Structure formats: structure tokens, C-alpha cells
Amino acid sequence: MNDNTSRRSSPLWRWGGAVLLPLALICLFELLHSRQELLSAWVFGVMAPLEQQLGRLTALVPFSVGEVLLLLFLVFCLIWLVRAVVLLVRGQGVLSFLRRLCALGAVFLWIWAGVCWLWNAAYYIPSFSQRSGLETEPYSVETLAAVTELFAQNAARLSTQVERDEAGYFAQDRSTCFDQGVSIYDNLSREFPCLSMKSVKAKPLLCSKLQSLLGFTGIYSPITGEANVNVDAPLCLLPATIAHEMSHQRMVALEDEANFVGIAACVTSDDLVFQYSGYLMGLIHLCNALYPVAPDLWYGIAEEYFTPELSTDWNDNNTYWAQRSSPVEEKAAEVYDSFLKGNDQELGIRSYGSCVDLLVTYFS
């Protein structure tokens, strides 16, 4: 009798552990995420060192391990669901079907617990602005226009110095961009020691075209410590995107700050290609902020500084993303917006635009 009881209770204990343990981890995160000192100790004492070690380990292979794991997981989910439906149709019973669904649900709970403790925790520590002392202040339209003009001048100057193809498009070798990205933070890290770490090379995404359809230029994989970059998007912004994703490896979680840090790393680097891409990326953000409040100033800057080469890259980027605008992209943006707001980022996806405040503060 005791043996039978043990056999019957063992699955129950396994089910309880599979579901209750990740639920407990998720609930613990929700209880503690307002304890900034405690979360900081976790992020900088455990999470960041762990992810940096994982990044160095996965750097041994040229492809994105995180992307492959995600693809394998999606295939597993599909096969699991199809098999569950087939067994239900064959008469295995509703209880067996529900058990399989619960098992899949338990896997998702474990994944979400991992996301909470391996990435979301970074949203609740002191921001890069607080750690670096770079606090933003209100500024005038004239100051915004002056910084925009500065970026336009430098982007125009460098636009004629980078390699281009016969049609005039930016044509730097992709592999070289990824190789050079390893040293791109050397100068900025000396100014902001909170960004110091041994750089881990970013990686191209295999499913870059899908990323473009979803409206993303890259993604950071915390479970593998990899900065993954969309290589289907216009090449002119690839270096700046590499720098952006590498900022997440340095625990710059907020997207507005990651945009600023990536741009600042590029323009303060010794690499001309990264400088140009950083000034171009910054110019896009600044113009998006300046045009609605002072279109005349924007047109004046564009007329004075946009070289044919700069205009080619500017139009190439605009055309590329306009052609890929779709309900799928809009839905993906809504999901990511909800994710950011769920982690107390009140601006949600609009936080990408608030990097302008940091650009104006730093460069004015």
C-alpha cells in the first residue's frame, strides 16, 4: 500500500514543483522589485557577471545561440501541441490533453521566471543616468536645433569618407563592423566607468528579415549574454545598432539610455565608420524631435548640411522601414510596449525617443 501511495504521489509532487517553484520565483520578484538596493546587489553581483560569462562562452560559436534556442523552443511547442491534439483525437482522453497543456504552461512559467531574474531586474536598478551622473534638464528649441546642427555637420563630413558602392550606398563590410565593434566602448568607458567590461562581440541574426517585419533592429539575449543584430536592415545604421545592443551587455536596460549610450560610444570612438553611423543614428532621433516643434529649422539644417551621400543613406533607411510597415509590426510594437510598461517604464516604446534629452545634455 505504501508503494502504491508513493507511486501515486510522486507525479503530484513533480507537478507541484514544476508549477509552484517558478510561480514562487515570479511572486518573489514582484515582492522585491521595489527594493532597489537589493536588486542592484543581485544585478551587479550575480546577474551581470553570469551573463557576461555566458556571453564569452557563446562567443566561441559564430551564430546566435539564443536565436537557435528560441527557434528550437518554438518548434518544440508546435510539435507538443500537435501531438496533444492528435492523441486527443485518437481517444486518449481530455485529462491527458489538459495534462500536456499544463506541462507546456509550466515551461512558460519557468521561462518567465528566468526573464524576471535574468533581465527584468535591470529595469529596477539605478539607471545609467543615475550611475553616470548625467542628469537631463529642460532645454530650449534653439538648444535642440544647435545639437541637431552639430550632428548634421559631422554626419555630412563623414558621409563622404566611408566606403560606398557604385550606386552611392554605404558599403562597409558587415563582418568588419562586427569585428570592430569589440573596441567601440574603449573611449566612452573611460569617461563612464559604469560601462566598463570586457567586450563580447555582437552577432548577426539568422532570421533578420523576420526581425524587420516585426520592426526590430536587434535583440539582447540574457540567457546567453549575446547582443544580436538585424543584418537585413540598412547597412548604414548597422554599426550604431551593434553599439546599442552591446550597451545591454553593460546592464543599460532602458531603451532610451541604450540608444544614447550606443550613439555616444560610436561618435567618441576612434573608428570612422562607427562615428558616421552614430552621428546618423543620433541625427534621426534629433530630427524626429525637432521637426514637430520647429519644421523651418529642420528644413534649414537639411538644406545646408545634407550631402548627396547623407541623403542617400537617410532615404534608404526611410524607404526600407516604410516598405515593411504592416499590422504585424504594429502588433509587435504593442506587445513590446506592454512589456516595457509592465516593468514600470511609463513611456513604453516611446522611451526610444526620449534619448534626445540625453543627447542634448551631453553634446550641448
Stockholm file with secondary structure:
# STOCKHOLM 1.0

chainA/1-364         MNDNTSRRSSPLWRWGGAVLLPLALICLFELLHSRQELLSAWVFGVMAPLEQQLGRLTALVPFSVGEVLLLLFLVFCLIWLVRAVVLLVRGQGVLSFLRRLCALGAVFLWIWAGVCWLWNAAYYIPSFSQRSGLETEPYSVETLAAVTELFAQNAARLSTQVERDEAGYFAQDRSTCFDQGVSIYDNLSREFPCLSMKSVKAKPLLCSKLQSLLGFTGIYSPITGEANVNVDAPLCLLPATIAHEMSHQRMVALEDEANFVGIAACVTSDDLVFQYSGYLMGLIHLCNALYPVAPDLWYGIAEEYFTPELSTDWNDNNTYWAQRSSPVEEKAAEVYDSFLKGNDQELGIRSYGSCVDLLVTYFS
#=GR chainA/1-364 SS CHHHHHHHHHHHHHHHHHHHHHHHHHHHHHHHTTCHHHHHHHIIIIIHHHHHHHHHHHTTSSSCHHHHHHHHHHHHHHHHHHHHHHHHHTTCCHHHHHHHHHHHHHHHHHHHHHHHHHTGGGGGSCCHHHHHTCCCCCCCHHHHHHHHHHHHHHHHHHHTTSCBCTTSCBCCCHHHHHHHGGGTTHHHHHHCGGGCSCCCCCEECTTHHHHHHHTCSEEEETTTTEEEECSSSCGGGHHHHHHHHHHHHTTCCSHHHHHHHHHHHHHTSSCHHHHHHHHHHHHHHHHHHHHHHCHHHHHHHHHHHCCHHHHHHHHHHHHHHHHTCCHHHHHHHHHHHHHHHHTTCTTGGGGGTTHHHHHHHHHC
#=GC SS_cons         CHHHHHHHHHHHHHHHHHHHHHHHHHHHHHHHTTCHHHHHHHIIIIIHHHHHHHHHHHTTSSSCHHHHHHHHHHHHHHHHHHHHHHHHHTTCCHHHHHHHHHHHHHHHHHHHHHHHHHTGGGGGSCCHHHHHTCCCCCCCHHHHHHHHHHHHHHHHHHHTTSCBCTTSCBCCCHHHHHHHGGGTTHHHHHHCGGGCSCCCCCEECTTHHHHHHHTCSEEEETTTTEEEECSSSCGGGHHHHHHHHHHHHTTCCSHHHHHHHHHHHHHTSSCHHHHHHHHHHHHHHHHHHHHHHCHHHHHHHHHHHCCHHHHHHHHHHHHHHHHTCCHHHHHHHHHHHHHHHHTTCTTGGGGGTTHHHHHHHHHC
//
